[in-house]
Amino acid sequence: MIEIIIAAIVGVFVGGMIGTTIMALLSFHKATEYEEEILKLRRRVAELEEKE
């Protein structure tokens, strides 16, 4: 009986860690996408400033 309780607690911790890792990777991926967009916009602004 105690083994089942321990296994359940360990399962919750491991599942939480896996879920947290997946969310962190997804948010990091989104952040890199936004950084690429910001760099594109900065390049565009630099181009427009050069033309003036």
Legacy VTK file of the C-alpha trace (Angstrom):
# vtk DataFile Version 3.0
C-alpha trace
ASCII
DATASET POLYDATA
POINTS 52 float
0.000 0.000 0.000
2.802 2.438 0.884
4.538 1.635 -2.426
1.462 2.813 -4.349
1.417 6.136 -2.466
5.154 6.667 -3.042
4.772 5.787 -6.715
1.888 8.263 -7.046
3.906 11.070 -5.442
6.955 10.332 -7.614
4.693 10.186 -10.690
3.232 13.600 -9.915
6.706 15.139 -9.488
8.096 13.541 -12.660
4.991 14.517 -14.657
5.237 18.070 -13.346
8.897 18.295 -14.306
8.205 16.983 -17.817
5.286 19.394 -18.244
7.364 22.321 -17.002
10.208 21.408 -19.363
7.832 21.243 -22.352
6.290 24.616 -21.461
9.746 26.181 -21.041
10.852 24.869 -24.445
7.674 26.166 -26.101
8.007 29.613 -24.526
11.700 29.739 -25.510
10.749 28.832 -29.107
8.150 31.634 -29.145
10.703 34.091 -27.741
13.173 33.278 -30.521
10.416 33.821 -33.113
9.674 37.245 -31.637
13.396 38.111 -31.587
13.621 37.295 -35.310
10.642 39.584 -36.014
12.237 42.387 -33.977
15.507 42.005 -35.902
13.613 42.186 -39.222
11.842 45.357 -38.104
15.135 46.921 -36.949
16.715 46.167 -40.331
13.725 47.743 -42.073
13.980 50.866 -39.907
17.721 51.106 -40.662
16.999 50.822 -44.403
14.375 53.557 -44.235
16.701 55.835 -42.236
19.463 55.371 -44.824
17.124 56.416 -47.650
16.217 59.701 -45.946
LINES 1 53
52 0 1 2 3 4 5 6 7 8 9 10 11 12 13 14 15 16 17 18 19 20 21 22 23 24 25 26 27 28 29 30 31 32 33 34 35 36 37 38 39 40 41 42 43 44 45 46 47 48 49 50 51
